[in-house]
Amino acid sequence: MQQVPRITLHGLRRYLFPRAFNLLLRPISVSRGQQVSIRFLSTEPTVAAKTFRAGNRPRNNKLLSVPSLPPPPSRLKGTPSIISTRDIEEYVQPLYLRGWGLAPILPNGNGIAVLRKRFDFANAEALHEFMTALREYEENQQHHAKTDLFEGQHAVLVSTWTHVARKRNGDINDKDIKTEGVTARDIRLAYALEKLFESALAASGDKYDPPIRQEADQPKTVEELEGYS
């Protein structure tokens, strides 16, 4: 059988799949950290899959390219802090050029800032490789993303946020110092996925064609993010 190119992420071993390998995809919300075989998905459409805006879908032009990403933020010990305006300017805005969005969602009835992007692949094998590498990264870093697949499409919507984070400029003695939202851990995950996605594009011969996002999904300051409606 014909084999697909090998893709690596942070030295993790990749598994090769024959091109005859076929996935029948229906939309599914995969829990953060959940191990799942994507060959047998048959759930109802998720909220994220239903509400993903048509304007965010990728264009077909394969001639576009994007600037390189800067080095990701360092990994620090302890509870990470919610991102600041400086973090948005330095680390998140480069992700905007690659189709990422930063906006609140309501997973549990509360508005939580989430970093998210839809990734489209040339075939089912490439998508499977990406999902496998994502799960390995999650286990290695002990940080998990939410993923939504789309029926009949080789695509996944990745959403990432931190469940336990420190509020910006919070008093260490403040009992209400903990919150949820986007931190450096989510930025590092996004940067790692971008490297993996570049490898997938190189394997398929395509050039980077980032999705189009609405301006409201790409705030430039924390004030804009918190004022999102």
C-alpha positions as CSV (number, residue, x, y, z in Angstrom):
1,M,0.0,0.0,0.0
2,Q,1.1,3.5,-0.7
3,Q,2.3,5.3,2.5
4,V,1.8,8.9,3.5
5,P,4.8,11.0,4.5
6,R,6.0,10.9,8.1
7,I,5.3,14.0,10.2
8,T,7.0,14.7,13.5
9,L,6.3,17.1,16.4
10,H,8.8,17.7,19.2
11,G,10.5,14.4,18.4
12,L,7.3,12.3,18.9
13,R,7.0,9.2,16.8
14,R,4.5,9.2,14.0
15,Y,2.5,6.3,12.7
16,L,2.1,5.7,9.0
17,F,-1.3,5.0,7.5
18,P,-2.2,3.7,4.0
19,R,-3.9,6.1,1.6
20,A,-6.7,3.5,1.4
21,F,-7.5,4.3,5.0
22,N,-10.8,6.1,4.9
23,L,-12.6,8.1,7.6
24,L,-16.3,8.7,7.7
25,L,-16.5,11.9,9.7
26,R,-19.5,13.4,11.4
27,P,-19.3,16.4,13.7
28,I,-18.2,15.5,17.2
29,S,-17.1,17.4,20.3
30,V,-14.1,15.5,21.7
31,S,-13.6,16.2,25.4
32,R,-10.3,17.7,26.5
33,G,-7.8,14.9,26.8
34,Q,-10.2,12.2,25.7
35,Q,-8.6,9.4,23.7
36,V,-10.8,8.6,20.7
37,S,-10.7,6.6,17.5
38,I,-11.9,9.0,14.8
39,R,-12.8,6.1,12.5
40,F,-16.1,5.5,14.2
41,L,-17.7,8.9,14.9
42,S,-21.5,9.1,14.8
43,T,-22.7,11.9,17.2
44,E,-25.0,14.8,16.5
45,P,-23.5,18.2,15.4
46,T,-21.9,20.2,18.2
47,V,-22.6,23.8,19.0
48,A,-19.1,24.8,17.8
49,A,-19.6,23.0,14.5
50,K,-23.0,24.5,14.0
51,T,-22.0,28.1,14.8
52,F,-18.6,28.2,13.1
53,R,-19.1,31.2,10.9
54,A,-19.0,30.7,7.1
55,G,-16.6,33.7,6.9
56,N,-14.0,31.7,8.9
57,R,-13.8,28.9,6.4
58,P,-10.6,28.6,4.4
59,R,-10.1,30.1,1.0
60,N,-9.0,27.9,-1.9
61,N,-6.1,30.0,-3.0
62,K,-3.0,27.9,-2.4
63,L,-0.5,30.7,-3.3
64,L,-0.6,32.6,0.0
65,S,2.1,32.4,2.7
66,V,2.4,33.6,6.3
67,P,5.3,35.1,8.4
68,S,7.2,32.9,10.7
69,L,6.1,32.8,14.3
70,P,8.3,34.3,17.1
71,P,9.7,32.0,19.8
72,P,6.8,30.9,22.1
73,P,6.5,32.1,25.7
74,S,8.7,30.3,28.2
75,R,7.2,27.5,30.4
76,L,7.0,28.7,34.0
77,K,6.3,26.8,37.2
78,G,3.1,27.4,39.1
79,T,-0.3,28.6,38.1
80,P,-0.1,30.5,34.7
81,S,-1.5,34.0,34.5
82,I,-4.2,35.2,32.1
83,I,-2.6,36.8,29.0
84,S,-2.0,40.6,29.0
85,T,-2.2,43.1,26.2
86,R,1.6,42.7,25.7
87,D,1.1,38.9,25.3
88,I,-1.6,39.6,22.7
89,E,0.7,41.9,20.8
90,E,3.8,39.7,21.0
91,Y,2.4,36.2,20.7
92,V,-1.3,36.2,19.7
93,Q,-1.3,38.7,16.9
94,P,1.1,36.5,14.8
95,L,-1.4,33.7,15.2
96,Y,-4.1,36.0,13.8
97,L,-2.2,36.1,10.6
98,R,-2.6,32.3,10.5
99,G,-6.4,32.3,11.1
100,W,-6.6,32.0,14.9
101,G,-9.3,33.8,16.8
102,L,-9.5,34.9,20.4
103,A,-13.0,35.4,21.7
104,P,-15.3,34.3,24.6
105,I,-17.4,31.1,24.4
106,L,-20.0,29.8,26.9
107,P,-19.0,26.2,27.6
108,N,-20.6,26.2,31.1
109,G,-22.8,29.3,31.0
110,N,-19.8,31.6,31.8
111,G,-17.9,33.7,29.2
112,I,-14.4,32.3,28.9
113,A,-11.8,33.6,26.5
114,V,-10.7,30.8,24.1
115,L,-8.0,30.6,21.5
116,R,-9.3,28.7,18.5
117,K,-8.8,27.8,14.8
118,R,-10.1,25.5,12.2
119,F,-7.5,23.3,10.4
120,D,-8.3,21.9,7.0
121,F,-6.3,19.0,5.5
122,A,-5.9,17.5,2.1
123,N,-7.0,14.0,3.1
124,A,-8.2,11.9,6.0
125,E,-4.7,10.5,6.6
126,A,-3.3,13.9,7.2
127,L,-6.1,14.8,9.6
128,H,-5.6,11.5,11.5
129,E,-1.8,12.3,11.8
130,F,-2.6,15.7,13.2
131,M,-5.1,14.4,15.7
132,T,-2.6,11.7,16.9
133,A,0.2,14.2,17.3
134,L,-2.2,16.6,19.2
135,R,-3.1,13.9,21.7
136,E,0.6,13.0,22.2
137,Y,1.4,16.7,22.8
138,E,-1.5,17.0,25.3
139,E,-0.3,14.0,27.3
140,N,3.3,15.2,27.2
141,Q,2.4,18.7,28.4
142,Q,-0.6,17.8,30.5
143,H,-2.7,20.4,28.8
144,H,-5.7,19.5,26.7
145,A,-7.6,21.2,23.9
146,K,-11.3,20.8,22.8
147,T,-11.7,19.5,19.2
148,D,-14.7,19.5,16.9
149,L,-14.7,17.5,13.7
150,F,-16.9,18.2,10.7
151,E,-19.1,15.7,8.8
152,G,-17.7,14.9,5.3
153,Q,-14.7,17.2,5.7
154,H,-11.1,16.7,6.6
155,A,-11.1,19.4,9.1
156,V,-11.0,20.0,12.9
157,L,-11.8,23.1,15.0
158,V,-9.3,23.3,17.9
159,S,-10.2,25.4,21.0
160,T,-7.8,25.9,23.9
161,W,-8.0,27.6,27.2
162,T,-6.7,27.0,30.8
163,H,-9.1,25.8,33.5
164,V,-7.1,27.1,36.4
165,A,-5.3,30.4,35.8
166,R,-4.2,33.4,37.8
167,K,-6.1,36.7,37.2
168,R,-4.0,39.6,35.8
169,N,-2.4,41.7,38.5
170,G,-4.2,39.6,41.2
171,D,-3.2,39.8,44.8
172,I,-1.6,36.6,45.8
173,N,-3.7,36.7,49.0
174,D,-6.9,37.1,47.1
175,K,-9.1,34.1,47.6
176,D,-10.8,34.8,44.2
177,I,-7.5,35.0,42.3
178,K,-8.2,31.9,40.2
179,T,-10.1,32.1,36.9
180,E,-10.3,30.5,33.5
181,G,-9.0,31.8,30.2
182,V,-6.1,31.9,27.7
183,T,-2.6,31.7,29.2
184,A,0.9,31.0,27.9
185,R,0.1,27.3,27.9
186,D,-2.5,27.8,25.2
187,I,-0.2,29.9,23.2
188,R,2.5,27.2,23.3
189,L,-0.1,24.6,22.2
190,A,-1.1,26.8,19.3
191,Y,2.5,27.4,18.2
192,A,3.1,23.6,18.3
193,L,0.1,22.9,16.2
194,E,1.2,25.5,13.7
195,K,4.5,23.7,13.3
196,L,2.7,20.4,12.8
197,F,0.3,21.9,10.3
198,E,3.2,23.3,8.3
199,S,4.6,19.8,8.1
200,A,1.3,18.5,6.8
201,L,1.1,21.2,4.2
202,A,4.7,20.4,3.1
203,A,3.8,16.7,2.8
204,S,0.7,17.5,0.6
205,G,2.5,20.1,-1.5
206,D,0.1,22.9,-0.5
207,K,1.1,26.4,0.7
208,Y,-0.3,28.1,3.7
209,D,-3.8,29.6,3.1
210,P,-5.1,30.9,6.5
211,P,-8.8,31.1,7.2
212,I,-10.5,34.5,7.1
213,R,-11.8,35.7,10.5
214,Q,-13.9,38.6,11.5
215,E,-12.1,41.5,13.2
216,A,-14.1,41.0,16.4
217,D,-12.5,37.6,16.8
218,Q,-9.0,39.2,16.8
219,P,-8.9,41.7,19.7
220,K,-5.6,43.7,20.0
221,T,-6.0,44.5,23.7
222,V,-7.5,42.8,26.8
223,E,-10.0,45.7,27.0
224,E,-11.2,44.8,23.5
225,L,-11.4,41.1,24.5
226,E,-13.3,41.8,27.7
227,G,-15.7,44.1,25.8
228,Y,-16.5,41.5,23.2
229,S,-20.2,41.0,22.6
